[in-house]
Amino acid sequence: MTLCRKPLQCELLLLIGCLAAAGCGAHSVGKTQQAAVHYVRGTELACARYFEFALQELNEAVRLDPDVASGLGQGGLAWIYATCPDASLRNGENALSHANLAAKIAGRQPTHWGRWFEWAVLAAAYAETGDFDRATAAQQRAIELADQCDDKIGPQLQRNVRACLKLYEAGRPLRTPHVTLALVSDAWAQRVLSGDFPDVAE
């Protein structure tokens, strides 16, 4: 299995699942721990770009525990369904359903600094369904929240978040093999912000 090109950001996602799965034994474990294990597997597979298998694992994770990894399980599903380069795996309705669930879970955690990402996922889901007005509105909210945590997301990620807004304003959905905007290259953001729209955000 090929490792993700930028494994550090993937490891941050994995860490949340691993913490939730801490204490799991080799035999019987509770549903929450089982869900965390599936979340970790799904994230690993998504980072390695095995999207079909990642969806299987993440779907099992949220079946066992809808709130797995503080909503990142729902968000991960929504992201793949909305942005996967493989058209056969994209599903706008599924993306929107999981994105709304992720946002609700994040909303129950007032100190969850990553809430901007839940709005970015929701925006990508709206874009996949062709609702670019709502995609634009959701991405604008993601930008507002991202601006409140400059010290946490950094200038490159801020540019990526703004590039998505320009993409949706142009009536274009996001296509990326990456599990988070943090992995998308700055070169892509610069091109989009200059008015050039590559087919895939690498």
Buried (B, 14 or more C-beta within 10 A) or exposed (E): EEEBEBEEBBBEBBEBBBEBBEEBEEEEBEEBBBBBBBBBBBBBBBBBBBBEBBBBBBBBBBBBBBBBBBBBBBBBBBBBBBBBBEEEBBBBEBBBBBBBBBBBBBEEEEEBBBBBBBBBBBBBBBBBBEBBEBBBBBBBBBBEBBEEBEEEBEEBBBBBBBBBBBBBBEEBBBBBBBBBBBBBBEEBBEBBBEEEBEEEBB
